[in-house]
Amino acid sequence: MHDETRETLQLIVDKAEKLRGYAFERHVSETGLDFSAKRLADDSWEIDFGQPDEKERDAFLLTFRLFYQRNEPMSFLRLEHLLNDPDLSTEFRSVASQVRASFLGYLQGHSRYTVELFEGQPTRKQMIDVGLYGGIAHANDPVTVGQYRQWTRDGIRAALFHQEFIKFLVVILGMIYALGDAARAELLSSPA
């Protein structure tokens, strides 16, 4: 196995474990991503959306982005490069290819919950990109920032957008765990 491949596999294992250590996933399951509404005495409505703590989300995103952004060696989008190492096992190649295909397929799909709320019926990838690069983690592209502001222009839309964004992260997190487990098994089975 090439040294670069071994380093990337170890990075995948380390970062997947780091993500497991965050309270983010537990907080999401404890908080829930539903909403409740009640009518107030003045006939207005109070709506409470389940949202994870912003600090937990932001800390989580720093590591999560390593699996999402193309420029990182451990990114789902660069797994094909990693799989070029002829010394990788058939089992690892199979799992990594399946996880990558699941990731790409998932990103191409649409959120059933918000597809009609946000104009243009954005894909999950578009929504993640707008969330990450339009205001949550970065804000340096005016077009993406403008889209984020449009999609989060009022409290209800903002809460719905953030709930969907978090749901997407949790689904992808399962893929990261699968890749991390496969990378760990590959490292353990290959001679140093």
matplotlib code that plots the C-alpha trace (Angstrom):
import matplotlib.pyplot as plt

x = [0.0, 1.3, 2.3, -0.1, -2.9, -2.1, -2.0, -5.4, -7.0, -5.7, -7.1, -10.5, -10.4, -9.3, -11.8, -14.7, -13.8, -13.7, -17.1, -18.4, -17.0, -19.0, -22.3, -23.9, -25.5, -26.7, -28.0, -29.9, -31.6, -32.4, -33.7, -35.5, -36.1, -39.8, -41.8, -44.6, -47.2, -49.6, -52.1, -51.6, -54.3, -54.0, -54.8, -51.2, -49.1, -46.0, -43.9, -41.0, -38.6, -36.3, -32.7, -29.4, -27.2, -25.4, -22.1, -22.4, -23.3, -20.5, -17.8, -19.1, -19.0, -15.3, -14.5, -17.5, -16.3, -13.2, -15.4, -17.6, -15.1, -13.4, -10.0, -9.5, -7.8, -10.4, -13.4, -16.1, -15.5, -11.8, -12.3, -11.7, -8.2, -7.6, -9.0, -6.2, -3.8, -3.6, -2.7, -6.1, -8.3, -11.4, -13.5, -12.4, -12.8, -16.3, -17.4, -15.8, -17.3, -20.8, -20.5, -19.4, -22.2, -24.7, -23.3, -23.5, -27.0, -28.2, -26.8, -28.6, -32.0, -34.4, -35.8, -39.4, -40.1, -38.9, -38.8, -41.7, -40.8, -37.5, -37.8, -36.3, -36.7, -33.0, -31.2, -29.7, -26.3, -27.5, -29.1, -25.9, -23.7, -25.9, -25.9, -22.2, -20.9, -23.7, -23.7, -23.1, -19.4, -18.4, -19.8, -17.4, -19.5, -22.1, -24.4, -24.5, -24.8, -27.8, -29.4, -28.9, -30.5, -33.4, -34.1, -33.8, -35.6, -38.0, -38.0, -40.1, -38.1, -34.9, -35.9, -37.1, -34.0, -31.7, -33.7, -33.3, -29.6, -29.1, -31.0, -28.7, -25.7, -26.9, -27.6, -24.1, -22.6, -23.8, -21.8, -18.8, -19.0, -19.2, -16.2, -14.3, -15.0, -13.9, -10.7, -9.9, -10.4, -8.2, -5.4, -5.6, -5.4, -2.5, 1.1, 2.7]
y = [0.0, 3.4, 5.7, 8.3, 5.8, 4.6, 8.3, 9.0, 5.8, 6.8, 10.3, 8.8, 6.6, 9.5, 12.0, 9.5, 8.8, 12.5, 12.9, 10.0, 11.9, 15.0, 15.4, 16.6, 13.4, 12.7, 16.2, 15.9, 12.7, 14.2, 17.5, 16.0, 17.8, 18.2, 21.3, 22.1, 24.9, 26.4, 29.2, 32.1, 34.1, 36.9, 34.4, 34.3, 31.2, 30.2, 27.7, 25.9, 24.1, 21.4, 22.5, 21.3, 23.8, 26.1, 25.6, 21.9, 22.1, 24.5, 22.4, 19.3, 21.0, 21.8, 18.0, 17.0, 19.3, 17.2, 14.4, 16.8, 19.2, 18.1, 19.5, 17.1, 13.8, 12.0, 13.5, 11.3, 13.1, 12.1, 8.4, 7.4, 8.7, 6.7, 3.6, 3.7, 2.1, -1.5, -2.9, -2.1, -5.1, -6.0, -5.6, -2.1, -1.1, -2.5, -0.8, 2.6, 2.4, 1.6, 4.4, 6.9, 5.9, 6.2, 9.7, 10.9, 9.5, 11.0, 14.5, 14.3, 13.7, 16.2, 16.9, 15.8, 18.1, 21.4, 20.8, 23.1, 25.7, 26.7, 27.8, 25.8, 22.5, 22.4, 19.1, 18.1, 19.1, 22.5, 22.9, 21.7, 24.0, 27.0, 26.1, 25.6, 28.3, 30.8, 31.6, 28.7, 27.9, 30.4, 33.6, 34.6, 33.9, 36.6, 34.5, 31.7, 34.1, 35.7, 32.3, 31.5, 34.8, 34.2, 30.7, 31.8, 35.1, 34.6, 32.5, 29.6, 29.2, 29.5, 26.9, 24.5, 25.0, 24.4, 21.3, 19.8, 20.8, 18.9, 15.9, 15.7, 15.9, 13.0, 10.8, 11.5, 10.9, 7.3, 7.0, 8.5, 5.9, 3.1, 4.5, 4.9, 1.3, 0.0, 2.1, 0.8, -2.8, -2.2, -0.7, -3.6, -6.2, -4.8, -5.1, -1.9]
z = [0.0, -0.9, 2.0, 0.8, 0.8, 4.3, 5.5, 3.9, 5.4, 8.8, 8.4, 7.5, 10.6, 12.9, 11.6, 11.6, 15.2, 16.0, 14.6, 16.7, 19.7, 19.2, 21.0, 17.8, 16.8, 20.3, 20.6, 17.3, 18.5, 21.9, 20.5, 17.6, 14.3, 14.6, 15.4, 17.7, 17.4, 19.8, 19.5, 21.9, 23.6, 21.0, 18.3, 17.0, 16.7, 18.6, 16.6, 18.2, 15.9, 17.3, 16.5, 17.7, 19.5, 17.1, 18.8, 18.5, 14.8, 14.0, 15.8, 14.0, 10.6, 10.9, 10.7, 8.5, 5.7, 5.3, 3.9, 1.8, 0.2, -3.0, -2.1, 0.9, 0.3, 2.4, 0.6, -0.8, -4.1, -4.1, -3.1, -6.7, -6.5, -3.3, -4.9, -7.6, -5.2, -6.5, -3.0, -1.5, -0.8, -2.9, 0.3, 0.9, -2.7, -2.7, 0.5, -0.5, -3.9, -2.5, 0.1, -2.5, -4.8, -2.0, -1.1, -4.7, -5.2, -1.9, -2.9, -6.3, -4.6, -3.3, 0.1, 0.1, 3.0, 1.5, -2.2, -2.8, -0.1, -1.8, -5.4, -8.1, -6.2, -5.1, -4.7, -1.3, -2.6, -3.5, -0.1, 1.7, -0.4, 0.3, 4.0, 4.2, 1.8, 2.1, 5.8, 8.2, 7.6, 4.9, 3.4, 0.6, -2.5, -3.0, -5.1, -2.5, 0.4, -1.4, -1.9, 1.8, 2.8, 0.4, 1.7, 5.3, 4.9, 7.8, 11.0, 9.6, 6.4, 8.3, 10.8, 8.1, 6.0, 9.1, 10.0, 6.6, 6.5, 9.8, 8.5, 5.5, 7.8, 9.9, 6.9, 5.5, 8.9, 8.7, 5.4, 7.0, 9.8, 7.2, 5.4, 8.6, 9.7, 6.3, 6.4, 9.9, 8.8, 5.8, 7.9, 10.4, 7.6, 5.6, 6.6, 7.8]

ax = plt.figure().add_subplot(projection="3d")
ax.plot(x, y, z, "-o")
ax.set_aspect("equal")
plt.show()
